């Protein structure tokens, strides 16, 4: 029997293998400078998942440099990740993104803005979630993930009960999880999954709390595209109880 494959021809066979929640890894061919960033700079800031995570996790960064660690899953072009790192110098940011172009954009920003509080994983974030110690993350973001709009692809949506269970393990009590999407059906899916994840409490007190983007939540290119195309975004904030 032939192995199951996704639309990119990737093997999805195996009972324990997780379905890919992201599409292509590569866009345009990297320029010479971008390739140098990938080859030289990425190893300097990449997580080493072959080694045990440090305890406390803040030791991923320079001694006494940060007091908290935040995690962004699927940072896309890196606008939000870079903004948060620049605006919160005492916070360490871990960014996960399998798309090479996005990783290179963040590497460029790290170099140009001299950001020392970013660490990267250029692959599936679920590997990082398994690596992270329990209760080691103060805030996590999953912003405008791939909506997988076709019915046959709905099972590939990242924000579902399995991911929320992993996030509940690594986010400390009192920590925060932020989810964003411009797809109404995906927002419903997120909220339904949360109903089965009692480790999180939705903090919204009224409609404006999910209709209006918080001031410390910068716009991403995907949100800007949604605005241009007339879609309404949802900004969902949850507390780890």
FIRO-777892 format. One record per residue (C-alpha): residue number from 1; residue in one letter; chain; x, y, z. Coordinates in Angstrom, 2 decimals. Each point is the difference from the previous one (the first is absolute). Layout:
FIRO-777892
<r torlum="NUM" zagu="A" zalum="A" px="X" py="Y" pz="Z"/>
...
This chain:
FIRO-777892
<r torlum="1" zagu="X" zalum="A" px="0.00" py="0.00" pz="0.00"/>
<r torlum="2" zagu="X" zalum="A" px="1.34" py="3.44" pz="-0.87"/>
<r torlum="3" zagu="X" zalum="A" px="0.83" py="2.32" pz="2.87"/>
<r torlum="4" zagu="X" zalum="A" px="-2.32" py="2.94" pz="0.63"/>
<r torlum="5" zagu="X" zalum="A" px="1.41" py="3.30" pz="-1.19"/>
<r torlum="6" zagu="X" zalum="A" px="-1.05" py="3.62" pz="0.39"/>
<r torlum="7" zagu="X" zalum="A" px="-0.38" py="2.55" pz="-2.81"/>
<r torlum="8" zagu="X" zalum="A" px="3.76" py="0.62" pz="0.05"/>
<r torlum="9" zagu="X" zalum="A" px="0.76" py="-3.68" pz="-0.42"/>
<r torlum="10" zagu="X" zalum="A" px="1.15" py="-0.48" pz="3.60"/>
<r torlum="11" zagu="X" zalum="A" px="-0.46" py="-3.41" pz="1.58"/>
<r torlum="12" zagu="X" zalum="A" px="-2.64" py="0.06" pz="2.75"/>
<r torlum="13" zagu="X" zalum="A" px="-0.06" py="-3.74" pz="0.68"/>
<r torlum="14" zagu="X" zalum="A" px="0.65" py="-1.43" pz="3.44"/>
<r torlum="15" zagu="X" zalum="A" px="-2.34" py="-0.13" pz="2.97"/>
<r torlum="16" zagu="X" zalum="A" px="2.17" py="2.24" pz="2.16"/>
<r torlum="17" zagu="X" zalum="A" px="0.79" py="2.61" pz="-2.69"/>
<r torlum="18" zagu="X" zalum="A" px="-1.69" py="3.37" pz="0.38"/>
<r torlum="19" zagu="X" zalum="A" px="-1.65" py="1.52" pz="-3.05"/>
<r torlum="20" zagu="X" zalum="A" px="1.83" py="3.02" pz="-1.32"/>
<r torlum="21" zagu="X" zalum="A" px="-1.81" py="3.22" pz="0.83"/>
<r torlum="22" zagu="X" zalum="A" px="2.10" py="2.14" pz="-2.34"/>
<r torlum="23" zagu="X" zalum="A" px="0.51" py="0.08" pz="-3.77"/>
<r torlum="24" zagu="X" zalum="A" px="3.16" py="0.73" pz="-1.93"/>
<r torlum="25" zagu="X" zalum="A" px="3.34" py="0.61" pz="1.70"/>
<r torlum="26" zagu="X" zalum="A" px="1.67" py="2.03" pz="-2.73"/>
<r torlum="27" zagu="X" zalum="A" px="-0.99" py="2.91" pz="-2.23"/>
<r torlum="28" zagu="X" zalum="A" px="2.56" py="1.76" pz="-2.17"/>
<r torlum="29" zagu="X" zalum="A" px="3.61" py="-1.09" pz="-0.16"/>
<r torlum="30" zagu="X" zalum="A" px="1.95" py="1.73" pz="2.77"/>
<r torlum="31" zagu="X" zalum="A" px="2.42" py="2.73" pz="-1.00"/>
<r torlum="32" zagu="X" zalum="A" px="3.67" py="-0.38" pz="0.90"/>
<r torlum="33" zagu="X" zalum="A" px="-0.45" py="2.22" pz="3.05"/>
<r torlum="34" zagu="X" zalum="A" px="-3.13" py="-1.87" pz="1.10"/>
<r torlum="35" zagu="X" zalum="A" px="1.77" py="-3.33" pz="-0.44"/>
<r torlum="36" zagu="X" zalum="A" px="2.84" py="1.28" pz="2.19"/>
<r torlum="37" zagu="X" zalum="A" px="-2.50" py="0.94" pz="2.69"/>
<r torlum="38" zagu="X" zalum="A" px="-1.50" py="-3.47" pz="-0.22"/>
<r torlum="39" zagu="X" zalum="A" px="3.37" py="-1.79" pz="0.08"/>
<r torlum="40" zagu="X" zalum="A" px="1.84" py="2.16" pz="2.54"/>
<r torlum="41" zagu="X" zalum="A" px="-2.45" py="1.97" pz="2.12"/>
<r torlum="42" zagu="X" zalum="A" px="-2.80" py="-2.52" pz="0.41"/>
<r torlum="43" zagu="X" zalum="A" px="2.19" py="-2.56" pz="1.84"/>
<r torlum="44" zagu="X" zalum="A" px="0.92" py="2.71" pz="2.52"/>
<r torlum="45" zagu="X" zalum="A" px="-3.62" py="0.58" pz="1.03"/>
<r torlum="46" zagu="X" zalum="A" px="-1.55" py="-3.41" pz="-0.77"/>
<r torlum="47" zagu="X" zalum="A" px="-1.33" py="-2.19" pz="2.79"/>
<r torlum="48" zagu="X" zalum="A" px="1.97" py="-3.19" pz="0.57"/>
<r torlum="49" zagu="X" zalum="A" px="-2.76" py="-2.55" pz="0.49"/>
<r torlum="50" zagu="X" zalum="A" px="2.56" py="-2.79" pz="0.30"/>
<r torlum="51" zagu="X" zalum="A" px="1.05" py="1.43" pz="3.37"/>
<r torlum="52" zagu="X" zalum="A" px="-2.19" py="0.31" pz="3.07"/>
<r torlum="53" zagu="X" zalum="A" px="-1.76" py="3.32" pz="0.42"/>
<r torlum="54" zagu="X" zalum="A" px="1.76" py="2.19" pz="2.57"/>
<r torlum="55" zagu="X" zalum="A" px="-1.55" py="0.53" pz="3.42"/>
<r torlum="56" zagu="X" zalum="A" px="-1.17" py="2.65" pz="0.39"/>
<r torlum="57" zagu="X" zalum="A" px="-0.84" py="0.55" pz="-3.66"/>
<r torlum="58" zagu="X" zalum="A" px="1.19" py="3.61" pz="0.21"/>
<r torlum="59" zagu="X" zalum="A" px="3.53" py="-1.42" pz="-0.18"/>
<r torlum="60" zagu="X" zalum="A" px="-0.53" py="-0.36" pz="-3.75"/>
<r torlum="61" zagu="X" zalum="A" px="0.96" py="3.65" pz="-0.04"/>
<r torlum="62" zagu="X" zalum="A" px="2.89" py="1.95" pz="1.51"/>
<r torlum="63" zagu="X" zalum="A" px="0.25" py="-0.33" pz="3.80"/>
<r torlum="64" zagu="X" zalum="A" px="-2.54" py="2.24" pz="1.76"/>
<r torlum="65" zagu="X" zalum="A" px="-1.01" py="1.49" pz="-3.36"/>
<r torlum="66" zagu="X" zalum="A" px="-3.66" py="-1.05" pz="0.07"/>
<r torlum="67" zagu="X" zalum="A" px="-2.55" py="-0.76" pz="2.69"/>
<r torlum="68" zagu="X" zalum="A" px="-2.66" py="-1.67" pz="-2.16"/>
<r torlum="69" zagu="X" zalum="A" px="-0.16" py="-2.17" pz="-3.11"/>
<r torlum="70" zagu="X" zalum="A" px="-2.73" py="0.35" pz="-2.63"/>
<r torlum="71" zagu="X" zalum="A" px="-0.71" py="-2.36" pz="-2.90"/>
<r torlum="72" zagu="X" zalum="A" px="-1.36" py="0.81" pz="-3.45"/>
<r torlum="73" zagu="X" zalum="A" px="-1.14" py="-2.89" pz="-2.16"/>
<r torlum="74" zagu="X" zalum="A" px="0.02" py="0.71" pz="-3.74"/>
<r torlum="75" zagu="X" zalum="A" px="1.36" py="3.54" pz="-0.04"/>
<r torlum="76" zagu="X" zalum="A" px="-0.38" py="0.39" pz="-3.79"/>
<r torlum="77" zagu="X" zalum="A" px="1.89" py="3.09" pz="-1.13"/>
<r torlum="78" zagu="X" zalum="A" px="1.13" py="0.69" pz="3.57"/>
<r torlum="79" zagu="X" zalum="A" px="-1.62" py="3.44" pz="0.44"/>
<r torlum="80" zagu="X" zalum="A" px="-1.64" py="-0.89" pz="3.31"/>
<r torlum="81" zagu="X" zalum="A" px="2.97" py="-1.97" pz="1.35"/>
<r torlum="82" zagu="X" zalum="A" px="2.49" py="2.77" pz="-0.76"/>
<r torlum="83" zagu="X" zalum="A" px="-2.30" py="2.73" pz="1.38"/>
<r torlum="84" zagu="X" zalum="A" px="-0.49" py="-1.89" pz="3.26"/>
<r torlum="85" zagu="X" zalum="A" px="3.74" py="-0.65" pz="0.35"/>
<r torlum="86" zagu="X" zalum="A" px="0.85" py="3.66" pz="-0.58"/>
<r torlum="87" zagu="X" zalum="A" px="-2.77" py="1.28" pz="2.26"/>
<r torlum="88" zagu="X" zalum="A" px="0.73" py="-2.47" pz="2.82"/>
<r torlum="89" zagu="X" zalum="A" px="3.80" py="-0.24" pz="0.38"/>
<r torlum="90" zagu="X" zalum="A" px="-0.32" py="-1.85" pz="3.31"/>
<r torlum="91" zagu="X" zalum="A" px="-2.05" py="-2.77" pz="-1.62"/>
<r torlum="92" zagu="X" zalum="A" px="1.52" py="-2.89" pz="-1.93"/>
<r torlum="93" zagu="X" zalum="A" px="-1.90" py="-0.92" pz="-3.16"/>
<r torlum="94" zagu="X" zalum="A" px="-0.01" py="-3.47" pz="-1.56"/>
<r torlum="95" zagu="X" zalum="A" px="-1.31" py="0.06" pz="-3.56"/>
<r torlum="96" zagu="X" zalum="A" px="-0.95" py="-3.09" pz="-2.01"/>
<r torlum="97" zagu="X" zalum="A" px="-0.49" py="0.17" pz="-3.77"/>
<r torlum="98" zagu="X" zalum="A" px="0.70" py="-2.61" pz="-2.70"/>
<r torlum="99" zagu="X" zalum="A" px="-0.14" py="2.47" pz="-2.94"/>
<r torlum="100" zagu="X" zalum="A" px="3.54" py="1.03" pz="-0.93"/>
<r torlum="101" zagu="X" zalum="A" px="-0.90" py="3.48" pz="-1.24"/>
<r torlum="102" zagu="X" zalum="A" px="-1.54" py="0.92" pz="3.35"/>
<r torlum="103" zagu="X" zalum="A" px="2.96" py="-1.32" pz="1.95"/>
<r torlum="104" zagu="X" zalum="A" px="2.40" py="2.03" pz="-2.14"/>
<r torlum="105" zagu="X" zalum="A" px="-2.08" py="3.15" pz="0.58"/>
<r torlum="106" zagu="X" zalum="A" px="0.36" py="-0.46" pz="3.75"/>
<r torlum="107" zagu="X" zalum="A" px="3.73" py="-0.73" pz="-0.30"/>
<r torlum="108" zagu="X" zalum="A" px="0.34" py="3.26" pz="-1.94"/>
<r torlum="109" zagu="X" zalum="A" px="-1.84" py="1.90" pz="2.74"/>
<r torlum="110" zagu="X" zalum="A" px="2.14" py="-1.61" pz="2.71"/>
<r torlum="111" zagu="X" zalum="A" px="3.11" py="1.20" pz="-1.80"/>
<r torlum="112" zagu="X" zalum="A" px="-1.24" py="3.49" pz="-0.88"/>
<r torlum="113" zagu="X" zalum="A" px="-1.66" py="0.74" pz="3.36"/>
<r torlum="114" zagu="X" zalum="A" px="2.59" py="-1.85" pz="2.10"/>
<r torlum="115" zagu="X" zalum="A" px="-2.67" py="-2.09" pz="1.70"/>
<r torlum="116" zagu="X" zalum="A" px="1.48" py="-2.43" pz="2.51"/>
<r torlum="117" zagu="X" zalum="A" px="-3.27" py="-1.34" pz="1.40"/>
<r torlum="118" zagu="X" zalum="A" px="-1.23" py="-2.20" pz="-2.85"/>
<r torlum="119" zagu="X" zalum="A" px="0.56" py="-3.74" pz="-0.48"/>
<r torlum="120" zagu="X" zalum="A" px="-1.32" py="-1.86" pz="-3.06"/>
<r torlum="121" zagu="X" zalum="A" px="-1.17" py="-3.42" pz="-1.09"/>
<r torlum="122" zagu="X" zalum="A" px="-0.29" py="-0.25" pz="-3.78"/>
<r torlum="123" zagu="X" zalum="A" px="-2.31" py="-3.01" pz="0.04"/>
<r torlum="124" zagu="X" zalum="A" px="-3.16" py="-1.41" pz="1.58"/>
<r torlum="125" zagu="X" zalum="A" px="-0.84" py="1.73" pz="3.30"/>
<r torlum="126" zagu="X" zalum="A" px="-1.39" py="-3.20" pz="1.49"/>
<r torlum="127" zagu="X" zalum="A" px="3.58" py="-1.30" pz="0.31"/>
<r torlum="128" zagu="X" zalum="A" px="0.75" py="3.04" pz="2.18"/>
<r torlum="129" zagu="X" zalum="A" px="-3.13" py="-0.54" pz="2.09"/>
<r torlum="130" zagu="X" zalum="A" px="1.14" py="-3.53" pz="0.82"/>
<r torlum="131" zagu="X" zalum="A" px="3.47" py="1.32" pz="0.91"/>
<r torlum="132" zagu="X" zalum="A" px="-1.10" py="2.84" pz="2.25"/>
<r torlum="133" zagu="X" zalum="A" px="-0.20" py="-0.58" pz="3.77"/>
<r torlum="134" zagu="X" zalum="A" px="-3.37" py="0.07" pz="1.70"/>
<r torlum="135" zagu="X" zalum="A" px="-1.15" py="3.50" pz="0.96"/>
<r torlum="136" zagu="X" zalum="A" px="2.98" py="1.71" pz="-1.63"/>
<r torlum="137" zagu="X" zalum="A" px="-1.85" py="2.41" pz="-2.33"/>
<r torlum="138" zagu="X" zalum="A" px="-1.60" py="3.22" pz="1.21"/>
<r torlum="139" zagu="X" zalum="A" px="-1.84" py="0.90" pz="-3.20"/>
<r torlum="140" zagu="X" zalum="A" px="-0.66" py="-1.76" pz="-3.30"/>
<r torlum="141" zagu="X" zalum="A" px="-1.31" py="1.21" pz="-3.34"/>
<r torlum="142" zagu="X" zalum="A" px="-1.60" py="-1.83" pz="-2.93"/>
<r torlum="143" zagu="X" zalum="A" px="-0.97" py="2.80" pz="-2.35"/>
<r torlum="144" zagu="X" zalum="A" px="-1.80" py="-0.48" pz="-3.31"/>
<r torlum="145" zagu="X" zalum="A" px="1.00" py="-3.63" pz="-0.56"/>
<r torlum="146" zagu="X" zalum="A" px="-0.61" py="-1.62" pz="-3.38"/>
<r torlum="147" zagu="X" zalum="A" px="-3.82" py="-0.30" pz="-0.16"/>
<r torlum="148" zagu="X" zalum="A" px="-0.06" py="-3.14" pz="-2.18"/>
<r torlum="149" zagu="X" zalum="A" px="-3.43" py="1.06" pz="-1.35"/>
<r torlum="150" zagu="X" zalum="A" px="-0.82" py="-3.12" pz="-2.02"/>
<r torlum="151" zagu="X" zalum="A" px="-2.15" py="-2.50" pz="1.87"/>
<r torlum="152" zagu="X" zalum="A" px="2.39" py="-2.88" pz="-0.73"/>
<r torlum="153" zagu="X" zalum="A" px="2.83" py="2.00" pz="1.60"/>
<r torlum="154" zagu="X" zalum="A" px="-1.76" py="1.10" pz="3.21"/>
<r torlum="155" zagu="X" zalum="A" px="1.83" py="-2.72" pz="1.95"/>
<r torlum="156" zagu="X" zalum="A" px="3.24" py="1.86" pz="-0.73"/>
<r torlum="157" zagu="X" zalum="A" px="-1.00" py="3.11" pz="1.92"/>
<r torlum="158" zagu="X" zalum="A" px="2.62" py="0.56" pz="2.65"/>
<r torlum="159" zagu="X" zalum="A" px="-2.15" py="1.45" pz="2.78"/>
<r torlum="160" zagu="X" zalum="A" px="-1.86" py="-3.03" pz="1.28"/>
<r torlum="161" zagu="X" zalum="A" px="-0.18" py="-1.98" pz="3.23"/>
<r torlum="162" zagu="X" zalum="A" px="3.37" py="-1.80" pz="-0.40"/>
<r torlum="163" zagu="X" zalum="A" px="1.91" py="3.27" pz="-0.42"/>
<r torlum="164" zagu="X" zalum="A" px="-1.91" py="1.66" pz="2.84"/>
<r torlum="165" zagu="X" zalum="A" px="0.89" py="-2.88" pz="2.28"/>
<r torlum="166" zagu="X" zalum="A" px="3.68" py="0.47" pz="-0.85"/>
<r torlum="167" zagu="X" zalum="A" px="-0.27" py="3.74" pz="0.60"/>
<r torlum="168" zagu="X" zalum="A" px="-1.76" py="-0.58" pz="3.33"/>
<r torlum="169" zagu="X" zalum="A" px="2.96" py="-2.07" pz="1.11"/>
<r torlum="170" zagu="X" zalum="A" px="2.67" py="2.58" pz="-0.81"/>
<r torlum="171" zagu="X" zalum="A" px="-1.82" py="3.25" pz="0.93"/>
<r torlum="172" zagu="X" zalum="A" px="0.25" py="0.81" pz="3.70"/>
<r torlum="173" zagu="X" zalum="A" px="-3.17" py="0.58" pz="2.06"/>
<r torlum="174" zagu="X" zalum="A" px="-0.95" py="3.64" pz="-0.45"/>
<r torlum="175" zagu="X" zalum="A" px="1.73" py="0.10" pz="-3.36"/>
<r torlum="176" zagu="X" zalum="A" px="-1.72" py="1.13" pz="-3.17"/>
<r torlum="177" zagu="X" zalum="A" px="-0.85" py="-1.54" pz="-3.36"/>
<r torlum="178" zagu="X" zalum="A" px="-0.91" py="2.25" pz="-2.92"/>
<r torlum="179" zagu="X" zalum="A" px="-1.73" py="-1.37" pz="-3.10"/>
<r torlum="180" zagu="X" zalum="A" px="-0.84" py="2.00" pz="-3.11"/>
<r torlum="181" zagu="X" zalum="A" px="-1.84" py="-0.83" pz="-3.21"/>
<r torlum="182" zagu="X" zalum="A" px="-1.87" py="1.79" pz="-2.79"/>
<r torlum="183" zagu="X" zalum="A" px="-2.09" py="-3.08" pz="-0.80"/>
<r torlum="184" zagu="X" zalum="A" px="-3.28" py="-0.06" pz="1.94"/>
<r torlum="185" zagu="X" zalum="A" px="-0.30" py="-3.78" pz="-0.25"/>
<r torlum="186" zagu="X" zalum="A" px="3.51" py="-0.42" pz="1.41"/>
<r torlum="187" zagu="X" zalum="A" px="-0.83" py="2.32" pz="2.91"/>
<r torlum="188" zagu="X" zalum="A" px="-2.96" py="-2.24" pz="0.82"/>
<r torlum="189" zagu="X" zalum="A" px="2.25" py="-3.05" pz="-0.26"/>
<r torlum="190" zagu="X" zalum="A" px="2.49" py="1.59" pz="2.41"/>
<r torlum="191" zagu="X" zalum="A" px="-2.70" py="0.83" pz="2.54"/>
<r torlum="192" zagu="X" zalum="A" px="-1.56" py="-3.45" pz="-0.26"/>
<r torlum="193" zagu="X" zalum="A" px="3.40" py="-1.61" pz="0.59"/>
<r torlum="194" zagu="X" zalum="A" px="0.47" py="2.24" pz="3.03"/>
<r torlum="195" zagu="X" zalum="A" px="-3.27" py="-1.29" pz="1.46"/>
<r torlum="196" zagu="X" zalum="A" px="1.71" py="-3.38" pz="0.24"/>
<r torlum="197" zagu="X" zalum="A" px="3.20" py="1.48" pz="1.48"/>
<r torlum="198" zagu="X" zalum="A" px="-0.91" py="1.13" pz="3.53"/>
<r torlum="199" zagu="X" zalum="A" px="3.60" py="1.05" pz="0.66"/>
<r torlum="200" zagu="X" zalum="A" px="-0.79" py="3.29" pz="-1.78"/>
<r torlum="201" zagu="X" zalum="A" px="-2.52" py="2.73" pz="0.82"/>
<r torlum="202" zagu="X" zalum="A" px="-1.21" py="2.43" pz="-2.67"/>
<r torlum="203" zagu="X" zalum="A" px="0.51" py="3.49" pz="1.44"/>
<r torlum="204" zagu="X" zalum="A" px="-2.47" py="1.89" pz="-2.22"/>
<r torlum="205" zagu="X" zalum="A" px="-2.59" py="2.02" pz="1.90"/>
<r torlum="206" zagu="X" zalum="A" px="-1.71" py="1.41" pz="-3.10"/>
<r torlum="207" zagu="X" zalum="A" px="0.06" py="0.02" pz="-3.82"/>
<r torlum="208" zagu="X" zalum="A" px="2.65" py="2.72" pz="-0.25"/>
<r torlum="209" zagu="X" zalum="A" px="2.43" py="-2.29" pz="1.82"/>
<r torlum="210" zagu="X" zalum="A" px="0.19" py="-2.28" pz="-3.03"/>
<r torlum="211" zagu="X" zalum="A" px="-0.91" py="2.47" pz="-2.75"/>
<r torlum="212" zagu="X" zalum="A" px="2.62" py="2.67" pz="0.77"/>
<r torlum="213" zagu="X" zalum="A" px="3.70" py="-0.81" pz="-0.18"/>
<r torlum="214" zagu="X" zalum="A" px="1.83" py="0.81" pz="3.26"/>
<r torlum="215" zagu="X" zalum="A" px="2.52" py="2.84" pz="-0.17"/>
<r torlum="216" zagu="X" zalum="A" px="2.87" py="-2.38" pz="0.76"/>
<r torlum="217" zagu="X" zalum="A" px="-0.98" py="-2.30" pz="-2.89"/>
<r torlum="218" zagu="X" zalum="A" px="1.56" py="1.47" pz="-3.17"/>
<r torlum="219" zagu="X" zalum="A" px="-1.58" py="-0.69" pz="-3.36"/>
<r torlum="220" zagu="X" zalum="A" px="1.47" py="-2.81" pz="-2.09"/>
<r torlum="221" zagu="X" zalum="A" px="0.07" py="-0.14" pz="-3.79"/>
<r torlum="222" zagu="X" zalum="A" px="-2.65" py="-2.71" pz="0.07"/>
<r torlum="223" zagu="X" zalum="A" px="-2.34" py="2.18" pz="2.04"/>
<r torlum="224" zagu="X" zalum="A" px="0.65" py="2.93" pz="-2.35"/>
<r torlum="225" zagu="X" zalum="A" px="-0.93" py="-2.23" pz="-2.94"/>
<r torlum="226" zagu="X" zalum="A" px="-3.20" py="-0.99" pz="1.78"/>
<r torlum="227" zagu="X" zalum="A" px="-0.91" py="3.67" pz="0.47"/>
<r torlum="228" zagu="X" zalum="A" px="0.63" py="0.72" pz="-3.71"/>
<r torlum="229" zagu="X" zalum="A" px="-2.20" py="-2.93" pz="-0.96"/>
<r torlum="230" zagu="X" zalum="A" px="-2.82" py="1.03" pz="2.34"/>
<r torlum="231" zagu="X" zalum="A" px="0.32" py="-2.76" pz="2.60"/>
<r torlum="232" zagu="X" zalum="A" px="-0.50" py="0.60" pz="3.72"/>
<r torlum="233" zagu="X" zalum="A" px="2.65" py="-1.23" pz="2.40"/>
<r torlum="234" zagu="X" zalum="A" px="-0.49" py="-1.57" pz="3.41"/>
<r torlum="235" zagu="X" zalum="A" px="2.47" py="0.60" pz="2.85"/>
<r torlum="236" zagu="X" zalum="A" px="-0.43" py="-2.69" pz="2.63"/>
<r torlum="237" zagu="X" zalum="A" px="1.80" py="0.25" pz="3.35"/>
<r torlum="238" zagu="X" zalum="A" px="0.07" py="-2.84" pz="2.50"/>
<r torlum="239" zagu="X" zalum="A" px="1.48" py="-0.40" pz="3.46"/>
<r torlum="240" zagu="X" zalum="A" px="1.63" py="-3.22" pz="1.19"/>
<r torlum="241" zagu="X" zalum="A" px="-1.85" py="-0.91" pz="3.17"/>
